[in-house]
Amino acid sequence: MSDLKTGLSEAAAAAFAALGLPADNARVTPSDRPDLADFQSNGALAAAKRAGKNPREIAAAVAEKLQGDPRLASVEIAGPGFINLKVSDAALSQRADQIAADPRAGGELVPEPRKVLVDYGGPNVAKPMHVGHLRSSIIGEAIKRLYRFRGDVVIGDAHFGDWGYQMGLLIGAVCDEDEAVRAEVERLNAAADLPAEWMTSLEPEVFGKVSLADLDRLYPQAAAKGKEDPAYRDRARKLTAELQAKKPGAYLLWRQFAKVTRVALERDFHALGVDFDLWKGESDVDDLIPSMVAELADKGLLVEDAGARIVRVAREGDKRELPPLLVVSSEGSAMYGTTDLATILDRKNSFHPDQVIYCVDQRQADHFEIVFRAAYLAGYAQEGQLEHIGFGTMNGPDGKPFKTREGGVLKLNDLIQMTRDKARERLLEAGLGENLPEAEFEDIAGKVAVAALKFADLQNFRGTSYVFDLDRFTSFEGKTGPYLLYQAVRVKSLLRKAEGEGAVGGPVAVTEPAERDLVLTLDAFDAALVEAYDKKAPNAVAEHAYRLSQSFSKFYAACPILSAEPAVRASRLTLAQATLRQLEQALDILGIAVPDRM
């Protein structure tokens, strides 16, 4: 069940081929002039240039072969050789019935499903998430949902930052502040009589009082002191080494850090409608690193450099010089890039992905290029199997990355609560939800807030930056998430009213311009999915959802539904049902849930 554009492209390709012309020139696209035609093909111009012929003559010959296509009401030549195609009302009616009957609302599956892992989120243990994690979470979740909807087997991995120098800093800072914690760490590190299962069974009571708020308060102080005080920095490195050697005291205190962080992370991710299949981190591949380093050495990839061990990844012809991957530091410790390389190996061994997509800030592009090249050299992945899809920043009115009024980094939970507060205010201003039970109103406000944040981000191509404007994002007018929710809820209300009156949908019969426009928009869903999938750019789906809402709004205004005579009413109810299903599907891919009412 292909869309009209695909079907007409195939017909045009056959017409070009029958004339001895390259079929790749036959591509059909939506018309630049929808007042003149629904679709157009400009291939006659390119074909004429290659064949040394007049483009209008070629266009006329192609048009003649297309004239008998029952899907087309007219085929006309314009300008130097453009072919304008207008679809018949009957073909549009048939296509609308197909979409209405399709559980996938017109969205096709990929012909060959793949196994894909999406690495996104990237929170650090012992720190609350901040606004900088928003885009990775939103875009990564949409990519995961899009690929799943298209039929791929997809795993989402949060990938914690939980095993480096910052952990040593925090262990030291907590011990400095709490003598009881310090004493317990020292006692456990020195203990020789711990049970074999201590790593999973022991939970020292004194460690349980360490909270995420404590860690959030202590880390900036410890990080600053580590930069200024060499002795403090050296102690943090020693504590990091004790942690990575799994000394009981350091390890169990670290596990408390991870525990309290996970609670907050799950709260914030859940509030955003983001979920993961894997909650793995750098620590999960620690056991792989010694054998991996030995393997890299055996393959002749490790090079000694000033006491460190590196993998050179520069290639002949590089336009800029890439530094090597630092695998083992001069102090003998594994580095950030080392755990990333080990993670690639771990994913290869456990999941065998056809593709791994890293949804991480664009500023990390060089780091990933270095790690990916090392993975290719080591044979842990095939060239092109690993892809970093970067994104721009969410900026404040000054054009710089968004911060609080005091100049600090805004915590993600604070941003979510701020947006929820604004959503409540907007709902009440619009007279929506006033008479609903409090729990339902709060649920709606939460959905409006998430829609505002997510659509504001996803309507942009991921590589661009955008300015955060809470008043605009939460408006029920314009190109916003709340506007889309309102349109979907309005269709739901219409269908409930129709059901109450005993009215049901029936075969579609397109006659009015607004009906034509709505069906053509419904038909474009799969093309939007293909574009988003190929470019890893959910904004194509966001744009389709907005266009669909606009098309339905025009249809609703121009074409009475419940007051129409029975056959017309049934046709238009089917169009409304198809619109709701497709709009909800598009929004679900973006990670936006639609309430039943407002």
N, C-alpha and C positions, 0 to 999 in steps of 0.2 A: 504494500500500500504506500506508494511513493507520493510525495507532495506534487503539486501542479508544476512548480518550477523544474523539478527533476524530470517529470514526465515530458514536459515540453522541450527540455534540453535534449532528451533522448530522441524526440521526434525531429528536432532541428538537426541533430548530428546525423541522423539517417538521411535527411534531405541533402545535407552537404556531401555526405559520402556518395549518394546516388549521382551527384553531379561531378564526381571525381575531385571533390575539394576536401581539404583536411577537416575531419570531424571535430578536432580540438578548437576550431574557430566558432563552433556553433553554440557556445554557452548562452543560456537564457538567464536574464536577471530581471528583478522587479523594475518596472518602468520608471524612468526619471520624470515622466509626465503622466501621473495617474489619471489626469483628466482626458488623456488621449488613448491610453492603453494600460493593460494590467502588467504585461511583461514586454521585454524587448530583447532583440539579439543584434549585436553590432558586428558580428563576425564577418559579414560580407566585405567590410572595409579591409580587414587583415587578409582575408582570402584573396581579394582582388589584387592586393599589393604583391602577394606571393605568386599569383597566377598571371600577373600583368594584364588584368582585365578591368572593365568598368565596374565599380562596386554596385551601382544601381542595377546593372544587368544581372549580376550575381544575386543580389537581393530579390529581384523579381522572379528569378528562376527558383530560388529557395521558397519564396512565398507561394508560388504556384503549386509546389509539392505539398505545402502545408495547408492549402485551402480546404482540402477534404477532411481534415482532422475534426472529428465530432466535438472535441473539447473547445474548439475555437469558434467564436462568433464572427471574428474578422481578422484578416491578416493584411496589413497595409505597409507601404514603403514610405519613409520620411527622410528628408534631408539627403545627404550624399549616399545613403544606402542602409539606413537603420530599418529593421524589421519590427513593426509594432504588432503585438498580439493581444487580442481581447478575448477573454474566456467567456464561454456561453453561460447563460443562467442555469441551464440544465447541468452542465459540468460542475458549476459551483455548488448546486444543490446536492449533487451526488457526493462531492468531496465533503460537504458539511455533514452529511449522514454518516460517512465513513469515520470522520473525527469524533462525532457524537457517540458512535458505537464502540470506539476504541478505548479500552481502559487506560492506555498510555497517552490519550488525548492528541494523537498524531505524532508523537515522538518515537523515532525508530531506534532499534538496537544496532550496535556496531556489528559488522559482519563477522569479525573474529575477536571475541572477548580476550582481554589480557589480564594478567595479575599485576596490579599497581599498588605501590605503597606511597602514601602521602605523608610527608614529615612536616608538621606544622605545630603552631603553639609555641614551642620552645621555651617554656617557663623555667626559671631557676629555682632550685630548692632553697628554702630559707628566706625568700623574698616574695612579698605579695606581687601579683601581676600589676603592671602599670599600663598606661594608655598605649605605649609602644607595642604591646602584645596584641592590640585589638585587630589590626589589619591581618596579621598572620593567622589569627584564629578565624576571622570571618572569611577570608579568601580561601584558606586551606579547607575549611568545612564545606564551602560551596564547590570547590574542585572535587572533593571526595564524593559529595552527593551527585554531582553532575556525572562523574565517571561511573558511579554505581547505576544511575538511571539509564545510562547508555549501554549497560550490560557487562562492564568490567567487574572483576573481583577486586575489591579495594579494601585496604587496611589503612586506618588513620593512626599515626603514632605521635604522641605529644612530645616525646624526646626531651626529657629533663636535662638541665645543666646542674649536675649534682655531685661532681667528683673531683673538682679542681682546687686550686689554691684558696678560693673564697671559703671553702669548707674549713680549711685549716685556720683561716682568720677567725671564723665564727666560733670554732671549738675553743680557741684561745680566749676570745672575748667573753664567752659565757663562763668559762672557768675563772677568769679574772673577776667577774662580777659576783659569782656565787661560790663561796668556799666549799659548800657541801657538794656541789656538782664537781668541782675540781678534785676533791678528795675521792669521790666515787670513780671518776675517770682514772685516777692514779691507781686506786685499789684494783679495779678491774684489769687495767693494763698489766699489772704485776701478778695477777691471780694465776695460780697453776692448777686449781682444782675445779675449773668450770666444767659443766656437763658438755657432752659432745654436741648437743643441739643448742648451745648458748646463743648462736646468731639469730635464731628464730624464737626461742622461748623466753629469754630474759628481757624484762622491761623494768629497769631500775626505777623505783618510785620517785626518787629525787629528780630524775631527768624529766618526768612527766609534767613538772610545773613550768618547763621552758615553753613559751608560747611563740607564735609567729610574730606577735607584736614586739616581743623581746628581740627576736632576730632582726626584724625590720629596723628597730632602734639602734641595735649594736653594730650592724654591718657597716653603715657609713663611717662610724667612728673608727672601727677597726681598719677599714680600707684606707682611710686618711692616715692613720698612724703607721700602717705598713709602708706607705710611700715615704714617710719622714724618718722612720726609725729602723735602721738596718737590723738591729737585734730583734725587734718585734717581727720584722718580715722573715728573718731566718727561723724564728720559733714557729711561725705560721707554716713555713715550708716543712719543718720537722713534723708538725702535727698532721699536715696533709699526708706525709709519707707514712705516719702511724695509721692513719685512716685507711690508706690504700693497701697497707700491709694487714689490715683487719685486726688491729689491736682492739681487744674487747671494749675498753672504755671509750676510745675515740669512735669506734664503729657504732656502738649502741647509742651514744649521744647524737651522732649523725642521723641514726635511724629515727630518733625523735624529731629532728629537724624535718626529715622527709615526711613524717606522719602528719605534723601540724600543717605543713605546707600543702599536702595533698587535700586536706579538708577544705582549705580556702580556695585552692585551684578548682576543685570540683564544683564548689559553690559558684564561682565566677563563670566557669565554662558552662555550667548548667543554665545560669541566668541568660547567657548568650545563645542558648540552643546549640551548643558545641559539644560533641562527644568523641571519645577515642576508643579504638579497639585495643591499643597498646599504651601502657603508661611506662614505657621504658626510658632509661636515661643513660648517661655516660657510665655510671657504675655497673650497669648490666653487662658491659663488654670488658670489664677490667680483667677477667680471667683469660680472655682471648689474647690480650696484648703480648705477653711473653712469647707465646708460640708464633704470633704474627710477626713480631720483630725478628725472631729467628728465621722465619720463612723469607722475609724481605732480605735478610743478610745472605741466605743461601742462594737467592735469585740474583745476587750481585747488585741489588738496588740501593742498599744502605751505604752511605759514604761518610767517613769520619770528617768532621769539620769543627776545629777549635774545641775539641772535647765532646761535641754533640754528634748525633748521628742523624743524617738527613737523607731524603730522596730528592734527587734533582728532577724537576718536571718541565724545565724549559725545552722548547722545540725549535728546530730550525725553521726560520720564517716567521717566528713570533714578532708581532709589531710592537710589543712592549715586553719588558723583562719581568718574568714571574719568579719570585723567590722560591727556594726549595721548600718541601714539606719537612718541618722539624718533627722528627719522630721521637727521639730521646734527647732530653736536655743534657747540658754538661753536668748537671747534678744527678743525672740518671733517672729522672722522672719522665713519665709519658705526658704528652702535651695535648692541648685541645684538638689539634688536627689528628693526633694519634687515635683518640677515641672515636672521632668521626670516621676514620678509615676502618677501625675495628667494627664500627656499627654497620658499615657497608658489607663487610665480611659476614657479620652475624645475620644480616637480612638475606644475604645470598644463601647461607646455610639453612636458615629456618623457613624462608618464604619463597625463595627462588623467583623474585619479581621480574617481570618483563620490563618494568620501568619504575624508577623511584623519583618522585617529584618533591623537591625541597621548597616549601613556601616560606621564604625567609627574606628579610630586608635586603633591598638591592645593594646596600653598602657592604654586604658580605660576599659579593660576587667573586672577588679575587680569591678569597679563602676557599670557596667551593670549587673554583676552577683548579686550584692547586690540589685539593683532596681528590677530586674526580680523576685528574690525570694520574695521580699516584695509584688510584684504584685500578685504572686501566692497565698501567704498567705491571701491577701485581697480578692481574688476571682475576680480580674480584668483581669486575663488571665489564661489559662490552662497551665500546665507544658509543656514546649517545644514550646509553641506558639510564644514566643519571642526569637529571636536569634541575637546575636552580631557576625557579620562577620568582624573580624579585618584585618588589613593590615600592612605591614612593612612601612619603610620610603624610600623616594627618597633621596639618599645621594650624596654628592659631591665626588670628587676624593680621599678625605681623609677618606672616609667611614663613615663620620658623616652626619647628616641631612643637606641637601643642603642650603647654605647661599650665600650671595653676596661676592664679593672679599673683601669688607670692614668688613665682618663678620656679617652683619645684615641679617634679614629675607627678602627674595626676595618677592616683591608683585606679586600676580598672574598676574595682568595686564602687569607688566613689563616682566614676563616670556613669556606671550603670544606674546607680541610685539617682543621680542628678537627672538623667534622661527619663527615668520612671516618674520622677516628680513632675517634670515638664509634661509628660504624657497625660498624667492625671489632670493637670491644669488645662491642657488642650481639649480633653474630652469634655470637661465640664463647661468650658467656654462654648463648645459646639452643641451643648445640650445633649450629649451622648452619654448613656450609661447612668443617668441620674436616678432612675427608679430600679436599678438592678441591685441584687444582694451585694453586700460589700466584697465577699470573696470573689464573685464573678467580675465585679468592677476592677478589682486588683489584678485578676488574671488578664483582663482586656488591656489594662494599663501596661502590664508587663509585655504583652504581645505588641502593643503600639510602640513601646520604647525600643524593643529589639528590632522591629521593622524600620524604625527611624534610623538607628545606628547602622544596621546592615545595608539597607538600600542606599543610604548616603555614601557608603564606601563602594558597594558593588556596582553602582551605576557608572562608575569611572573605570577606565582601563586600569588594571592593577599597577602598571608601570608609572602612572602619574600620581602626583601629590594633590591633595585637596584641602580646602579650608573648613575647619569645623565650625558650624553655625547651628547651634541647637534650636534656635527659634525657627529657622527655615526647615531643618530636618524633621521637626515634629509637626509641621503644618499639615492640615488635611486638604490642602490645595497645592497644585503644582506637582512637580516630579519628585514625589516623596514616598517613603514606605507607608506612612499612615494613609495617604491618598489611595494607594493600591488596596490596603485593607478595607477602607470604606467602600470602594467599588465592589470588592468581593462580597462583603457583608450585604450590600444593597441587592446583589443578585440572589443571595441566599434568602433574603426577605421576600423578594419577588416570587421565588419558587415555593416558599412556604405558603404564601398567600394563594398561589395557583393550586397547590395541593388542597388547601382548605376549601377551595371552590370546586374541587373535583376536576380541575383542568389538567390534562396530561400532554406531553410532547408527542409529536407525530412527524411524518416525513417532511423534510425541508423543501420549501419552494421559494427560491430566491427571485425577487422581482424588483425590490427597491435598491437605490444606490447605497444606502447605509447597510443593507443586508450584504450586498456585494463586498463592501469594504470590510465588514466584520469577518466574512468567510475567508477572504484573501489574507487577513491578518491571522486567523486561526491556522490557515494553511502554511504560514511562514514559521511556525513553531519549530519544526524539525531543522530548518535551515539555521535558525538561531542556535539550536543545540549543537549542530555540527560546527558552526563557527566558534562557539565557546569551547567546545571539546578540543578542536584542532589547535586553537591559539591559547588554550588554558586561560581563558578570559571570560569569567562569569558575567561581565558587563553586557555581553550579547543577550543573555537570558534576561537580565534586568531591563534592558531596552525593549525586548519583546513584551515583557509583562506590562510595561508602561503603555506601549502602543496598543496592546490588547484592551487595556482599561479604557483608553481614549476611544477606541473603535466601538466598544460596547456602549460607552456613554452617549456617543452620537447616534447609535442604533436605538438606544432606549428613548432618546428624545424625539427621534424622527419616526419611529415605528411603534405605534400602540401595540401592547401585547395582550393583556387580559381583556381589554374591551374589543379586540378584533373578532371577526367572525371565526367560527370554530376551526376551520382548516388552517387559516392564517395564524391564529393563536397557537395551535399545536406546533406549527413550523417554527414560530418565534420562540416558543418555550424550549424547543430542542436546541436552538441557537444559544439561548441563555444557559442551558445546562452544559453545553459543550464549552462555552466561555468560562463558566465557573470551574469546571474540571481542569481545563488547561491553565487557567490563572493560578489555581491552587497548586498545580503541579510545578509550574514555573517558580512560584514563591517558595515551595518546599525545597526545590533545588538550591535556592538562595539561602535556605535555612530560616525562612520566615513562616510562622504559623498564623493561620487566619482564625479569628474568633467566629462564633456562630452569629453573634449579634453585637450591636453597640448601642 
